[in-house]
Amino acid sequence: MSNIYDVIIIGAGSVGIPIAMELAYSNKKILVLDREASPGQGSNKSAIGGIRATHTDPGKIFLSQESLEIFSTWQQKNGDDIEWYRGGYTFLAYTEAIKQTLLATLDIQKKSGARIDWLEADSLRERIPCLNDQQLLGGTWSPDDGSASPLRASLAFYRKACEAGAIFHFHEPVIAIEHKGGHVTGVVTEKTRYHCNYLVNCAGAWSNQIASLTNSELPVRPNAHEAGVTEPIAHFIDPMIVDMRGFADTANFYFYQHKTGQIIFCTTPSDDVWGYDTHETSTFLPVAAQRLLSILPSLDSVKVRRTWRGLYPMTPDGLPLIGWDRQVEGLFIAAGMCGQGFMLGPGVGRLVSRILDGKTTPTDQFILDSHSPYRDFSTTETLK
Ligand SMILES: Cc1cc2nc3c(=O)[nH]c(=O)nc-3n(C[C@H](O)[C@H](O)[C@H](O)COP(=O)(O)OP(=O)(O)OC[C@H]3O[C@@H](n4cnc5c(N)ncnc54)[C@H](O)[C@@H]3O)c2cc1C
């Protein structure tokens, strides 16, 4: 029967597409279902493209290191340009409290194999010309981190997945999950019914809706964040710059210069903005512009082309949910990627492939333990 698959993946996004690619490489019959018209049209297209291994959770560091290896070698191995650029990341400290927070994270990052150091203000200014160093105490510097285009990357992974035999159906929302004797047997969409041995919930900010189809619940909620992009200018800054000072209803502010010249920027609201509303606000740009100019005053004549608002699939502690569902056998959860689903996606893809092939490593087991959907959520990641 043509409607029988080894694995069905719900969601052709930052995570579902690389999982499909890796599973298709290992000769599994894969179907990916998405309600949108084309790949990467959920939160994936809202991401600004930052890719870092410098987290404070070792499991997330290990996943991102595998992702970085895939992003950074993609063009060389596969030919297509995903606009990867190894510009590094820097978290700036303008206050003693932020400096101490950042210094406290270095140890865990170094022990997990991430290359990162503390730089004093003078050294940072040498690397970032025009940096406003008034009151700057220094910052972290992680040269292996970088950026790529989420749309180009998801399209490149999608093409590879298709070449390897994965089948994608768009405009096809999943409306029911079928199971028998406690084991998943398939899904029902608005068009038809499909059968499978394994089902993966990669529905991002909508993953709790998918969980409700088996009468269970996932602690993933849609959390709105806004971003913007300028006109392209000559290349002059390398790293993603993160400013953790709060200002006018915003907590973190981060930005970088994309490989093609545009400055892309984003804020973290100081209070969570829950819900599925993705209409951009009129308050974002005035605040983001002030924050950008407080760090790089020389950008004052650069024009902003557009802003947008998208959804973080947020968990209570800022870490993803990765693991088997305990109620329905054969249902795997890869959701709740928060603000890092683009950078985690390829690493999660490889991990899921090793799990289904029975080839997990001790590091994989560590990731699965720390990212279990059933953990107690009692701690929070510092650099989430
Ligand atoms: C402004 C902003 C900036 C960001 N910047 C970064 C960044 O720099 N780096 C980074 O790593 N991350 C970033 N992120 C976060 C990143 O976008 C998300 O973590 C990531 O896209 C989540 O991936 P996902 O595959 O889980 O979800 P998605 O990419 O949203 O994919 C889920 C898919 O599931 C589909 N779906 C939902 N319900 C159904 C259904 N019933 N049936 C079929 N399909 C369904 C959706 O249509 C969607 O395509 C940013 C996010 C925002 C909003």
The ligand as a Gaussian input file, in Angstrom:
#p B3LYP/6-31G(d) Opt

LIG

0 1
 C       12.059000      36.844000      15.532000
 C       12.660000      35.487000      15.699000
 C       14.057000      35.322000      15.585000
 C       14.620000      34.053000      15.738000
 N       15.966000      33.914000      15.549000
 C       16.532000      32.694000      15.639000
 C       17.919000      32.515000      15.410000
 O       18.641000      33.468000      15.137000
 N       18.431000      31.262000      15.498000
 C       17.656000      30.177000      15.824000
 O       18.183000      29.062000      15.917000
 N       16.324000      30.312000      16.026000
 C       15.752000      31.536000      15.963000
 N       14.416000      31.690000      16.182000
 C       13.642000      30.530000      16.671000
 C       13.276000      29.591000      15.541000
 O       12.589000      30.292000      14.524000
 C       12.395000      28.459000      16.088000
 O       12.933000      27.904000      17.255000
 C       12.291000      27.339000      15.051000
 O       11.881000      27.825000      13.811000
 C       11.352000      26.232000      15.541000
 O       11.446000      25.178000      14.615000
 P       10.338000      24.054000      14.541000
 O       10.696000      23.166000      13.417000
 O       10.144000      23.481000      15.895000
 O        9.006000      24.876000      14.205000
 P        8.542000      25.495000      12.786000
 O        9.698000      25.921000      11.972000
 O        7.489000      26.484000      13.121000
 O        7.874000      24.243000      12.073000
 C        6.680000      23.681000      12.578000
 C        5.804000      23.351000      11.393000
 O        4.678000      22.612000      11.854000
 C        3.609000      22.915000      10.982000
 N        2.344000      22.515000      11.618000
 C        1.786000      23.000000      12.735000
 N        0.626000      22.370000      13.005000
 C        0.450000      21.458000      12.014000
 C       -0.565000      20.492000      11.727000
 N       -1.633000      20.304000      12.510000
 N       -0.423000      19.718000      10.621000
 C        0.656000      19.857000       9.799000
 N        1.630000      20.765000      10.041000
 C        1.538000      21.546000      11.134000
 C        3.740000      24.413000      10.777000
 O        3.064000      24.841000       9.619000
 C        5.254000      24.580000      10.682000
 O        5.728000      24.616000       9.348000
 C       13.800000      32.934000      16.014000
 C       12.426000      33.100000      16.108000
 C       11.860000      34.361000      15.951000
 C       10.359000      34.501000      16.063000

